[in-house]
Amino acid sequence: MPESGFIEPSHRSDPERIGGYIIVGRLGAGAMGEVFLGRSAAGRLVAVKTIKADLADEPDFRERFAREVAAARRVSGAFTAAVIAAEPEAARPWLATAYVPAPSLSAVVRECGPLSSSAVRWLGAGCAEALESIHAAGLVHRDLKPSNVLVSLDGPRVIDFGLARVPERIQLTAARSAVGTPAYMAPEQARDNRLVTTASDVYSLGATMLFAATGHGPYRGETVMDVLTRLATESPDLSDLPEDLVPVVSACLSRDPRERPTSAAILAHLARGLGGHADASELGARLLPPSALALIADYRRGPRAEAEPTSERVADDTFGSQPVPSPSGVCRPAGASSRPSPWPRRSFSGSPTASP
């Protein structure tokens, strides 16, 4: 999706209608296909993702897509964007999810700088709860990253889950990488996509929390191969990570999947520091910096026509770094303070994640 509150104008080749949805504009495009903003007969806005025709012709892709869409429909967590409708049998398969009028984590960090430790805990707890819902449906996300986390006032929304990914041979040819986004990909996923488990999503959650707190991923490089080489040979870059987040993030980024905590253990730990059972929206308003709150408010006013080329604004988080224009340093809400971590450095008390 675009990294602003705007939508691109419709292209001449864009469909006027997909399923029961009138196409209002274009939200973006990616390796899988294109994403459009659609409107239902009752006026509800949805995000409609179409699958590239050549992918639909891949052996077993359509069957896998239908199976995973059926599983994704069972995901009902508060921190995910629900699948509303789909047509795997169409000439160009498509699915529609709830449209969330919120900026991505990539956009938030780019606009206002890295978030405070408390805000990262709030964000991480919501993402961990989303992963629990996704995993409970028998799915593995495979591509959790900052651009797939939307930051709403009442908590994050994890999007683009449960879908059949680009066939490995196609992506290896196109980008010389494994399936997923290298900067946020677990080591076992980089070696062989068949090794992906729920523990791989936990790794990506740790990498995403690291980005939220620092503005960079665990591995950076000029090319995909640079990132993959560092992933295979070096320890993750935890520079600038606040001390109290080091234990949980480093545990998630463990090279051995068996040593990573479960999403439930992460949620239990992060939730303890969020002030009990406070209302989610109140927490968001208290923990996010004013610039992020303003950005969220801008999105909530609804999508508008594109004002400038999207390519100038959309960040590419493939290589793990983002421009972070924050002259005053880390954006912290008024009254926030750094507290000593209740954990020993680089230790995590939680059960390891079991492979499904």
HELIX and SHEET records of a PDB file:
HELIX    1   1 ALA A   53  ALA A   56  1                                   4    
HELIX    2   2 PHE A   61  ALA A   72  1                                  12    
HELIX    3   3 LEU A  105  CYS A  112  1                                   8    
HELIX    4   4 SER A  117  ALA A  136  1                                  20    
HELIX    5   5 PRO A  146  ASN A  148  5                                   3    
HELIX    6   6 GLU A  168  ALA A  175  1                                   8    
HELIX    7   7 PRO A  182  TYR A  184  5                                   3    
HELIX    8   8 PRO A  187  ARG A  191  1                                   5    
HELIX    9   9 ASN A  193  LEU A  195  5                                   3    
HELIX   10  10 THR A  198  THR A  214  1                                  17    
HELIX   11  11 VAL A  224  THR A  233  1                                  10    
HELIX   12  12 GLU A  243  LEU A  245  5                                   3    
HELIX   13  13 VAL A  246  CYS A  252  1                                   7    
HELIX   14  14 PRO A  257  GLU A  259  5                                   3    
HELIX   15  15 SER A  263  ALA A  271  1                                   9    
HELIX   16  16 ALA A  280  LEU A  287  1                                   8    
HELIX   17  17 PRO A  290  ARG A  300  1                                  11    
HELIX   18  18 THR A  310  GLU A  312  5                                   3    
HELIX   19  19 ASP A  317  PHE A  319  5                                   3    
SHEET    1   A 2 PHE A   6  ILE A   7  0                                        
SHEET    2   A 2 ARG A 304  ALA A 305  1                                        
SHEET    1   B 6 ARG A  17  ILE A  18  0                                        
SHEET    2   B 6 TYR A  21  ALA A  29 -1                                        
SHEET    3   B 6 GLY A  33  ARG A  39 -1                                        
SHEET    4   B 6 LEU A  45  ILE A  51 -1                                        
SHEET    5   B 6 TRP A  94  ALA A  98 -1                                        
SHEET    6   B 6 VAL A  83  GLU A  87 -1                                        
SHEET    1   C 2 VAL A 149  SER A 152  0                                        
SHEET    2   C 2 GLY A 155  VAL A 158 -1                                        
END                                                                             
